[in-house]
């Protein structure tokens, strides 16, 4: 049943990837941003109808670091209707390469977008990052590494923020051990290095976090830890706790307006 559900979701994501854009918008697919011995990595760029340069949201998909692609879980796609460009990044999955390959790819995508910003009409003064689940973890890592003003703000959906904070740390099978290449206890130094809560500083960008209080895959405590660290560092963090929500929910149009408003609030004004 789990395999059938995953296949169904992937099929739906494929359908979303070929849906034509709204009038005036453009989609540039499969732009190569990095080359590895295992192959090339791509991103898709969704450009709004508004006149360039566009503020940019770099979106990182979820899937337990093991599944998914740049057309999957593209929950912030509609931000183009608020004038934002959206770059959806593919990265090496855990079956191909272990951590930190995933964050290395996200860094490479960020650098490629900065380098090619003028060609695609992107405003380098207004880069934002966002992601869901495993992508939320990578988006948090990227935002904290780059800091502000390189990243103006971030939006995270039910992210893993403390890789040492999950149960069964001797477990050698599952999403996290497959990412690390061993159990948390076997790879503790790597797990600590890969935990966003350990990278919070005063230059961290403001963050908007959504998390469900019924999430059993990535418990709410993961987002609460990051929010506490950010606030202790004097960084603005809005944690939105959604009652009754489990893991993997998409955002409503009203919540997307909230995300756009949050990004706009912290934009560099022209």
C-alpha positions as CSV (number, residue, x, y, z in Angstrom):
1,X,0.0,0.0,0.0
2,X,2.8,2.4,0.9
3,X,4.4,1.8,-2.5
4,X,1.2,2.3,-4.3
5,X,0.6,5.6,-2.5
6,X,4.1,6.8,-3.3
7,X,3.6,5.9,-6.9
8,X,0.3,7.8,-7.0
9,X,1.9,10.9,-5.5
10,X,4.8,10.7,-8.0
11,X,2.4,10.4,-10.9
12,X,0.5,13.4,-9.6
13,X,3.7,15.4,-9.3
14,X,4.6,14.5,-12.9
15,X,1.2,15.8,-14.0
16,X,1.8,19.0,-12.1
17,X,5.2,19.4,-13.8
18,X,3.7,19.5,-17.3
19,X,0.8,21.8,-16.5
20,X,1.0,24.9,-18.7
21,X,1.8,28.1,-16.8
22,X,-0.8,30.8,-16.2
23,X,-1.0,33.5,-18.9
24,X,2.1,35.7,-18.9
25,X,4.2,33.4,-16.8
26,X,7.1,31.3,-18.1
27,X,8.6,27.9,-17.0
28,X,12.2,27.1,-17.8
29,X,12.8,23.4,-17.1
30,X,15.8,21.3,-16.5
31,X,18.4,24.1,-16.1
32,X,21.7,22.4,-15.3
33,X,23.3,23.9,-12.2
34,X,25.9,21.2,-11.2
35,X,27.6,18.2,-12.6
36,X,28.8,15.2,-10.5
37,X,30.2,11.8,-11.4
38,X,26.7,10.4,-10.7
39,X,25.2,12.8,-13.3
40,X,23.9,16.4,-13.6
41,X,21.6,18.2,-11.3
42,X,18.8,20.4,-12.5
43,X,16.4,23.1,-11.4
44,X,13.2,24.4,-12.8
45,X,12.6,28.2,-12.9
46,X,9.0,29.6,-12.7
47,X,8.9,33.3,-13.8
48,X,5.9,35.6,-13.0
49,X,4.2,37.8,-15.5
50,X,5.5,41.0,-13.7
51,X,8.4,42.9,-15.2
52,X,11.9,41.8,-14.2
53,X,13.9,41.8,-12.0
54,X,12.0,39.3,-9.8
55,X,12.5,38.5,-6.2
56,X,13.3,34.8,-6.0
57,X,12.2,31.9,-3.8
58,X,14.5,28.9,-3.9
59,X,12.3,25.9,-3.2
60,X,13.6,22.5,-1.9
61,X,11.4,19.5,-2.1
62,X,10.8,16.9,0.6
63,X,10.7,13.1,0.5
64,X,12.8,11.9,3.4
65,X,16.0,12.9,1.5
66,X,15.3,9.6,-0.3
67,X,12.4,10.3,-2.7
68,X,11.0,13.1,-4.8
69,X,12.2,15.5,-7.4
70,X,11.9,19.2,-8.3
71,X,8.3,18.7,-9.6
72,X,7.2,17.2,-6.3
73,X,5.6,18.9,-3.3
74,X,5.9,22.3,-5.1
75,X,3.8,24.0,-2.5
76,X,5.0,27.6,-3.1
77,X,4.4,27.4,-6.9
78,X,1.6,30.0,-6.7
79,X,3.9,32.6,-5.3
80,X,4.4,33.7,-8.9
81,X,1.0,35.2,-8.7
82,X,2.4,37.5,-6.0
83,X,5.3,38.5,-8.2
84,X,8.0,36.1,-7.0
85,X,10.0,33.8,-9.2
86,X,10.3,30.3,-7.9
87,X,13.3,28.0,-8.5
88,X,12.6,24.4,-7.6
89,X,15.9,22.5,-7.0
90,X,16.7,18.8,-7.6
91,X,19.4,17.5,-5.4
92,X,21.2,14.1,-4.9
93,X,19.1,11.7,-2.9
94,X,20.4,9.5,-0.2
95,X,20.4,6.4,-2.4
96,X,22.9,8.2,-4.6
97,X,25.0,10.1,-2.1
98,X,25.1,10.6,1.6
99,X,25.0,13.8,3.6
100,X,26.4,16.4,3.1
101,X,25.9,16.0,-0.6
102,X,22.4,17.3,-0.4
103,X,23.3,20.6,1.2
104,X,26.3,20.9,-1.1
105,X,23.8,20.7,-4.1
106,X,21.6,23.4,-2.5
107,X,24.7,25.7,-2.1
108,X,25.6,25.0,-5.7
109,X,22.1,25.9,-6.9
110,X,22.1,29.1,-4.9
111,X,25.5,30.1,-6.4
112,X,24.3,29.3,-9.9
113,X,21.2,31.4,-9.5
114,X,23.3,34.3,-8.2
115,X,25.7,34.0,-11.1
116,X,22.9,33.8,-13.7
117,X,20.5,36.2,-12.1
118,X,20.9,38.9,-14.7
119,X,20.2,36.5,-17.6
120,X,16.9,35.3,-16.0
121,X,15.8,38.6,-14.6
122,X,16.3,37.7,-10.9
123,X,16.8,40.3,-8.1
124,X,19.9,39.1,-6.1
125,X,19.0,41.6,-3.4
126,X,15.8,39.6,-2.7
127,X,16.6,35.9,-2.5
128,X,14.4,33.7,-0.2
129,X,14.6,30.0,0.6
130,X,11.8,27.6,1.5
131,X,11.2,23.9,1.7
132,X,9.0,21.1,3.2
133,X,10.0,18.2,5.4
134,X,13.5,17.0,4.4
135,X,13.5,20.1,2.1
136,X,12.6,22.2,5.1
137,X,15.7,20.9,6.8
138,X,17.9,21.7,3.8
139,X,16.3,25.1,3.4
140,X,17.0,25.9,7.0
141,X,20.6,24.8,6.7
142,X,21.0,26.9,3.5
143,X,19.4,30.0,5.1
144,X,21.5,29.7,8.2
145,X,24.8,29.2,6.3
146,X,24.2,32.1,3.9
147,X,22.7,34.4,6.5
148,X,21.1,37.8,5.9
149,X,21.2,39.8,3.7
150,X,22.1,37.0,1.2
151,X,18.9,35.3,2.2
152,X,16.2,37.8,3.2
153,X,13.9,35.4,4.9
154,X,12.9,31.7,4.9
155,X,9.7,29.6,5.0
156,X,9.9,26.1,6.4
157,X,7.2,23.5,6.5
158,X,7.5,20.8,9.2
159,X,11.3,20.7,9.0
160,X,13.8,18.4,10.7
161,X,16.0,20.8,12.8
162,X,17.8,18.5,15.2
163,X,18.9,15.2,13.7
164,X,20.0,14.0,17.1
165,X,16.6,14.7,18.5
166,X,14.6,11.7,17.1
167,X,14.0,8.4,18.8
168,X,15.7,5.1,18.1
169,X,19.2,6.6,17.6
170,X,20.7,3.1,17.2
171,X,18.5,2.4,14.2
172,X,20.4,1.6,11.0
173,X,17.5,1.6,8.6
174,X,15.1,4.4,7.8
175,X,15.3,7.9,6.3
176,X,17.8,9.4,8.7
177,X,20.3,6.5,8.8
178,X,20.2,6.3,5.0
179,X,21.0,10.0,4.8
180,X,23.9,9.8,7.2
181,X,25.2,6.4,6.2
182,X,24.7,4.9,9.6
183,X,22.7,5.3,12.8
184,X,22.7,8.6,14.6
185,X,24.9,7.2,17.3
186,X,27.3,5.9,14.7
187,X,27.3,9.2,12.9
188,X,26.7,11.6,15.7
189,X,29.2,14.3,14.7
190,X,27.7,14.4,11.2
191,X,24.2,14.5,12.6
192,X,25.1,17.4,14.9
193,X,26.8,19.2,12.0
194,X,23.7,18.7,9.9
195,X,21.3,20.0,12.5
196,X,20.0,23.6,11.8
197,X,19.7,24.4,15.5
198,X,23.5,24.2,15.8
199,X,24.0,26.9,13.1
200,X,21.8,29.7,14.5
201,X,23.5,33.0,14.8
202,X,22.6,36.7,15.0
203,X,22.8,37.0,11.2
204,X,20.2,34.3,10.6
205,X,17.3,35.5,8.4
206,X,13.8,35.8,9.7
207,X,11.8,32.6,9.4
208,X,8.2,31.6,9.1
209,X,7.5,28.0,10.1
210,X,4.4,25.9,9.7
211,X,4.0,22.6,11.6
212,X,1.1,20.4,12.6
213,X,0.5,19.4,16.2
214,X,-0.4,15.8,15.2
215,X,2.8,15.2,13.2
216,X,4.4,11.9,14.3
217,X,7.0,11.7,11.5
218,X,8.7,15.0,12.4
219,X,7.4,16.0,15.8
220,X,6.4,19.6,16.4
221,X,9.2,19.8,19.0
222,X,11.6,20.0,16.0
223,X,10.2,23.3,14.9
224,X,9.8,24.6,18.4
225,X,13.6,24.0,19.0
226,X,14.5,26.0,16.0
227,X,12.1,28.8,16.9
228,X,13.5,28.9,20.5
229,X,17.1,29.1,19.1
230,X,16.2,31.9,16.7
231,X,14.4,34.0,19.2
232,X,17.2,33.5,21.8
233,X,19.6,34.9,19.1
234,X,17.3,37.9,18.6
235,X,16.0,36.7,15.2
236,X,12.4,37.1,14.2
237,X,10.6,33.7,13.9
238,X,6.9,33.1,13.4
239,X,5.9,29.5,14.3
240,X,2.4,28.7,13.0
241,X,1.1,25.6,14.8
242,X,-1.8,24.0,12.9
243,X,-4.2,22.0,15.0
244,X,-5.0,18.5,13.9
245,X,-2.5,18.5,11.0
246,X,-0.2,15.6,10.4
247,X,2.9,15.5,8.3
248,X,2.9,16.5,4.6
249,X,0.2,19.1,4.3
250,X,0.1,21.7,1.6
251,X,-0.6,25.4,2.2
252,X,-3.9,27.0,1.6
253,X,-4.2,30.1,-0.6
254,X,-4.6,32.2,2.6
255,X,-1.4,30.7,4.0
256,X,0.4,31.4,0.7
257,X,-0.7,35.0,1.0
258,X,0.8,34.9,4.5
259,X,4.1,33.6,3.1
260,X,4.2,36.2,0.4
261,X,3.5,38.9,2.9
262,X,6.2,37.7,5.2
263,X,8.8,37.7,2.4
264,X,7.6,41.1,1.3
265,X,8.1,42.5,4.8
266,X,11.7,41.5,4.8
267,X,12.5,42.4,1.2
268,X,15.1,44.9,0.3
269,X,13.2,47.9,-0.9
270,X,14.0,49.3,-4.3
